[in-house]
Structures are given as structure tokens and as C-alpha cells.
Amino acid sequence: MTAAGSTDSPATLYGPVSLALGVVALLTAVFVGVIGPAVPLLAGSLAATFGGFGLSRAQRRTLPALGLALGGASFLYVFFLLMTFA
């Protein structure tokens, strides 16, 4: 049951999920030589996607913005690393 006047929606979870995936992507991007490029690329792209959704739909925009920045940075780092040595 929800309380009367509750403004929670599934869109409020985009921010925390985006931030969590952004942190995972950043941590795995540091160890890309050991883990491989799949995890940081997938987590980074998902963090950027959820961050974009969160920025467009949520009222609090700090967490989605951080998730978008961390996910995008780790995705681009691994992508350019792969393109450099490919």
C-alpha cells in the first residue's frame, strides 16, 4: 500500500541505479587488463542510459548526473583504450 499523496514512482530509482552502475564501471575500468573490457563497457553504457532517463524524468537530478558522468567516462576510457591497442 502506498501512502496518500506519495510521489514515489519507478523513475526515482534511475538515479541510484545509475550511480551504482557508474561506480562499478569505473572500478572495473581500472582493472580492465585483469577483468576484460566487457564489464566496464556494459556497466558504463547502462549507467549512462539510466542516468539519461533519470535526468529527464526524476525530480532530484544529482544522482543521475553523477551516474551519467561516471558511466560515460569509464565507457569512453575503455573504448579509447581498446581502439588504441587494436
C-alpha positions in Angstrom: 0.0 0.0 0.0 1.1 3.5 -0.7 0.5 6.5 1.4 -1.9 9.1 0.2 -0.1 11.8 -1.7 3.0 9.7 -2.3 5.1 10.9 -5.2 7.3 7.9 -5.5 7.5 6.2 -8.8 9.8 3.7 -10.5 11.5 6.7 -12.1 13.0 7.7 -8.8 15.2 4.5 -8.9 17.0 5.6 -12.1 19.4 7.8 -10.1 20.7 5.3 -7.5 20.9 2.5 -10.1 22.8 4.8 -12.5 25.2 5.8 -9.7 25.8 2.2 -8.7 26.5 1.1 -12.2 28.7 4.1 -12.8 30.8 3.2 -9.8 31.0 -0.4 -10.9 32.0 0.7 -14.4 34.7 3.0 -13.0 36.2 0.4 -10.7 36.2 -2.3 -13.4 37.7 0.1 -15.9 40.7 0.5 -13.6 41.3 -3.3 -13.8 40.3 -3.7 -17.4 43.5 -5.7 -18.1 42.5 -8.3 -15.5 38.7 -8.4 -15.9 38.4 -7.7 -19.6 36.6 -4.9 -21.4 33.0 -6.4 -21.4 32.1 -5.5 -17.8 33.1 -1.8 -17.8 31.6 -1.3 -21.3 28.3 -2.8 -20.4 28.1 -1.2 -16.9 29.2 2.2 -18.3 26.6 2.1 -21.1 23.8 1.1 -18.7 24.9 3.8 -16.3 24.8 6.4 -19.0 21.4 5.2 -20.2 19.8 5.1 -16.8 21.4 8.5 -16.0 19.8 10.0 -19.1 16.5 8.6 -18.2 16.9 9.9 -14.6 17.8 13.3 -15.8 14.7 13.5 -18.0 12.2 12.1 -15.5 13.3 12.5 -11.9 13.0 15.5 -9.7 16.3 15.0 -7.9 19.0 15.1 -10.6 22.2 14.8 -8.6 22.5 11.0 -8.6 21.6 10.5 -12.3 24.1 13.2 -13.3 26.8 11.6 -11.3 25.9 8.2 -12.8 25.9 9.6 -16.3 29.3 11.2 -15.8 30.9 8.1 -14.2 29.4 5.7 -16.7 30.3 7.9 -19.7 33.8 8.4 -18.5 34.5 4.8 -17.9 32.9 3.7 -21.2 35.0 6.2 -23.1 38.2 5.3 -21.3 37.8 1.6 -22.1 36.6 2.3 -25.7 39.6 4.6 -26.5 41.9 2.1 -24.7 40.7 -0.7 -27.0 40.9 1.5 -30.1 44.5 2.5 -29.2 45.7 -1.1 -29.0 43.5 -2.7 -31.7 
